[in-house]
Structures are given as structure tokens and as C-alpha cells.
Amino acid sequence: LAEGKHTINEEIGKSRMTASDDDPSSADPHQPLFFHLPPYGEHLEARGWAFDSIGRSLSVVGNAVFVGTALIHLARNDAGCEPDEECTGRAHGIRPSSLLSLYNIVIGLASSALLPLLGAIVDHTHHRLLLARISAVAYCAALFPMIFLSQSTWFAVAILLIVNAFIGWIHTGMAFAYLPEMSNDRKVLGRLNTSFTAIQFGTGVFFIVLVVGISAACGWVDDSLATARLAQSINFTVTVVIWGYSWFVLFKPRQAMSTVPDGSWVLTVGFQKLYHTSIHIFNNHKPLAWFYAAM
């Protein structure tokens, strides 16, 4: 693409044809009408992607909404701040109100720097499934200690939350690499993507209602710590089960889509492609270059 030898549609077409013809999960037969709806007929990887999106939704809501809220309250306590008052103190050198903002900045920068490497692994190696499995196991392992969040462990959990999010972006990258290969039919792919999105957002809403409902029934409405522990207990248990089933049963391996160019290395080829693409955009598409610069 950077050299102008191929179009985006050609590259997408090639990526969709790389799956093995013997793999029923990546084939594109005459699907029944319910193909794009759960449980997706015989398309096992579509079912796996749906389960994976459930786990990702639980983790985003559990980490950001419930654990994040509890961390702010615990940090305020450490800083010596009174409830319902503006907190000007610091805990571990950080203002409690800046905790989540700092978290988002670190994760955004680290994830952006990692994307070229993830793309190279998907394009030039056959380790996509292996990395997805490793990241899934590591992510679930990082979720478990969050169940024991307390006043004495909140800062360690905050650091673990950053590590967890970083691993989560690795896993998400591997999951989304499977998405364009679900079907060669653009309409079918669109319907699948719609159903995946509906499942993901529906799971998030259901999870919030469930946790808030249980907390209200147990009298924990004003106890953000107990609510966070409950949410992470549910999050960990469900995610371990459905991700284990998805990545160790439903998803299949993929071969490398292309070889590493001569003179390049898999760890650096992604950054080299990014550099060449940036130069091409700057020289030939000035408005797009300024758009990216503004972002």
C-alpha cells in the first residue's frame, strides 16, 4: 500500500483468502438465514468471536466502572480527603481525581506503540492463535487479584489494572484479526459485525444492571469496594469459562499471510511499514496527513 502497488480492496481480499480451504469455520458456504445470528449455525469461529466479545465487555465495564470508582474512593481515603468535598491531597504523588485520566493516557500511548508489532505478527507469522491464547490466560490471571481489592492494596491493583489493559489490547488485536476472515460476503460480514456489536453492548448493560441489582439487594449501594469485588468475581468467573472455550476449542490456527521482506525482521517490519505509509500519505495526501497530525 505504501508503495502504491496494491489497493486497499486487493489487500483485504488477499487477507480473507488466506484461511485454509479445509477449515469449515472460515469457509463461506450457502449459509442459512440464521447464519449471522447466535449460535451462528456451523460457523464455530463466529460463535467464538461472540463469546470473546462478551468477555471483553464484562472486563471493560468491570475494570472501568466498578474497579475505577472504588480506586478513586480508596485513593481519596489515602489522601486524607473527606467525603463529598473537593480533594486537593495526593496519594502516592497522584491526585485521586487524576487517577483514571493518567490510566487512560498510559494505556493509550503504550497500546499505540504496540500496534505495528501486533500487525507484523498477524501478517508474517503463524502465531496468531498462540498469542491470543497466551494473552487470554494472562488477562484472566491479572483479573483474579482485583477481587481482593482493599485499602491496603489499591495502589498495587491500580498498577495491575494498567498491565491488564495493556494485555487486553494485545488480545483484542488478535481477536480482530479474525474478524475480516469470517466471510467473503460483505453483507454477511456486516450482519455478523452487527450481531457482535449488539452482543457486546447488551452484555455491558446487563452486567451493570446485574451488579447494581445484587448490590442493592445486599445493602452495598454506598459501598463501592464491595460492589467492585462482586463485579470482578463475576467478571473473572465468566471470562475464564467463555474465553477458555472460545480460544482453546472454537478458534483455529492461521498461517502467515506473507513472508517477512528481505532485510527486515518481524519485530521491526511493522514499524518500517508504518514509516513508509506515513511518508506516502505526507507526499500524496496532504489533507489526510494534516488530519492525522491534528488527531
N, C-alpha and C positions, 0 to 999 in steps of 0.2 A: 504493500500500500504506500509506504513512504517513497518508493522509487517510481510510483505511478504505473507499475506494470500490471496491476490487478485492480479490479473494482471491489467495493465492499461486498456486493452481492455474490461475486465469484468466491471470495474468501469464506463467506457464510455458507455457501453451497458446498464448498470443499469440506468444511468442518462438520457438516451434517452427514456427509457420506463416509466419514472415517470409521463409523461403528461397523463391527463385523456383521456380515450378512447372516451368520448363524445365530446371532443374538436376538431372540424374539422380543426383548424389551426395547430394542432400538429399531426394529423393523417397522414398516409403515403399511400394513395390510389394509383391506377394506374394513375399517373399524365400525363397530355397531354404534347406534345413536348414543349409547351411554358411555362411549369410549372416553369422552372428555370429562365425565363426572365420576366422583368416587363410587366404587373402588377401581375405576378405570379399566374395566374388562381384564384382558390378559397382559396389559402393559404394566409390568411389575415396577419398572423404574419410575413411572408416573406416580404409582402408589407410594413408592419410597420417597419421592420428592415431596408429596403431600405430607407424609409423616415428618419429614425433615423440617418443613415449614412450620408445623405445629410446635416442634421443639424450639425452633428459633424464636417463634412468637412468645412462647412461655418465658424464655430466657430474657428477651428484651423487656417484657413487662415486669418480670420478677426482679431483674437487676436494676432497671432504671426507675421504676415506680416505687416498689416496696423497699428494696435494699437502699436505694438512693435516698429516700425520705428518712429512713432510720439512721443512715450515716450522718445526715445533716443534724438531726436531733442529738445524736451522740457527740458529734463534734462541738455543738453548742454547749453541751454539758461540760466537756473537757475545757472549753474556753472560758467557762465560768459565767455564761450568759443566762439571764433569766428568761423564762418562757414568755412568748408574746411581746418581747422587746427587741429592738434593733441590736444586733450583736456586733460589737466592734473589737472583740477579743480575737485571739488566734489560738489554734490548736495545731501543734507541730509546724508552726510557721505559716499556716493557711487559715484564711477567714472561712468559717463554715459556709457562708453564702457563696463562696467561690469554688467550693469543692467540686460540684458537678460540672461547672464550666471548665475547670482545669482538667478534669477527667475527659471531657469531650475533645479538648484541644490536643491532649497527648495521644488519644486514640486516633483522631483524625490524621495527625501527622505520621504516626507510625504505620497506620494502615495504608496510607497513600504511598509511602516509600516502599511498602512490601508488594504492591500490586504487580509491578513489572516482573518480579521474581515468580510470583504465582502464575502469571500468564505464560512464562517460559516453561514452567513445569508442566502445565496443561498441554502446551503446543509441542514440546520437544521430548517428553519422557512418557513412560507408561505407568508412572507412579501416582496418577490422579486419585485412584481409589484408595491406595495405601495412605496417602496424605490425608484424605478425607476421613479415613478410619482413625488415624492417629490423632488428628485434631478433634474428632468427636469424643474419643476417650479422654484426652487431656482436658477438653472443655468440661465434661461431666465431672472429672476429678476435681477441677477448680470450683465447681458449684457446691460440692459437698461441704467444705469448711464454712461456707456462708450460712449454713443452717445454725451454726453456733455463734452467730454474731452477738457481741456483748459490749459493754462499756470499755472493757479492757482490751478487746480485740478489734475494735472498729477500724483503727488505722491500718492494721495488717489486712483486714478484709477490703479496705479501700484500695490498697495496692493490688491485692488479688483480683479485685474487680477490673482493674486495668489490664492485667495479664489475661484474665478471662475474656475480655472484649477483644483483645488482640488475637487470641486463638480463635475466637468466634468469627472474625473477619477472614482468617485463613480458611476455616471450614465453609463459610458462606461462598468464598471464591471457588472452592472445589465443587460445591453443590450447583452453583450457577453455570459451571462449565458443562454440566449435563443437560441443562435446560434446552438449548437450541437443537440438541440431538433427539429430542423426544418425538419429533415428527418432521417429515419433509413437506407436509402440507401446512401452509401458512395459516389457514383457517383453523385447522385442528390445533396447531400450536397456540394460536390466540385463545381458543377456548380453554385449553389446558392452563395457560397462564392466568386466565380469568378465574378459574376454579381454585388454583393455588393461592391467588391473592385473597379470594373470599375466605378460604380456609384459614389463612394466616391472620387476617384481621378479625374474623369471627372468633378464633381461638383467643386472641388477646382480650376481646370484650368479655367472653365467657369466663376467662381466668380472673379478671378484675372483679366481676360480679360474684364469682365463687368465693374468692378470698375475702372480699368485703362482707359477704353474707355470713361466712363462718366466723369471722372476727366479731361481727355484731352479735351473733348467737352466743359466743363465748365471753362477751363483755370486753373485747380488746379494741374497741373503736378508737380510743385515745392512746392506745399502746402501739406505737409504730414498730417497736422492737419485736414484740410478739407476732405482729402481723407479718413482718419481714421473714421471721423464722418459719411461719406457716407457709408463706408463699414459696420460699426456697425449698422447703421439704417437698411440696407438691411438684415444683419445677424439676428438682433433681430426680425424683422417682419416675415421673412420666417421661422425661427426656432420655434417661438411661434406657428405658424399655423401647421406646419407639425409634431412637437413633440406632440402638443396637440391632433391631430388626431391619431397619432400612439399609444400613451400610454394611452389615455382615450377611444379609440374606438377599435383599432385593436388588441392590445396585451391582453392576458387573464391571469388570476392568475395561480399560480403553488402551489402545495402542497409541504411540506417539503420532501426531498429525503430520509432523515434518521433522527432518533431521536438523541438528544444530549447524548453522552455516560454518564453513571453514574459517578457522582463525578466531572463532568465538567459543565461549564457554556457557553452559546452561545458567550459571549464576549471574552472568553479565549480559547475555544476549537480549534479555528483556529491556534492560536499561539502554542498550545500544539502539534497539528498535524505537524506543521512546524518543531518543535523541534525534534520530533520522526523521521520524514522523514530525517532531516539533520543527525541525528545520524546513521540511517540506511545507508545513502549514504556514510558517512565517514567510516563506518566499512566494507562495502561490495563493494563499487565502488570508490576506491581511485582516479582514473583519473578524474571521474566526480566531485568529491569533490574539487580537485585542479582547475578544470575548473571554478567552481562557485567561488572559492576563488580569482582566477585571475580576474574575472569579477567584 
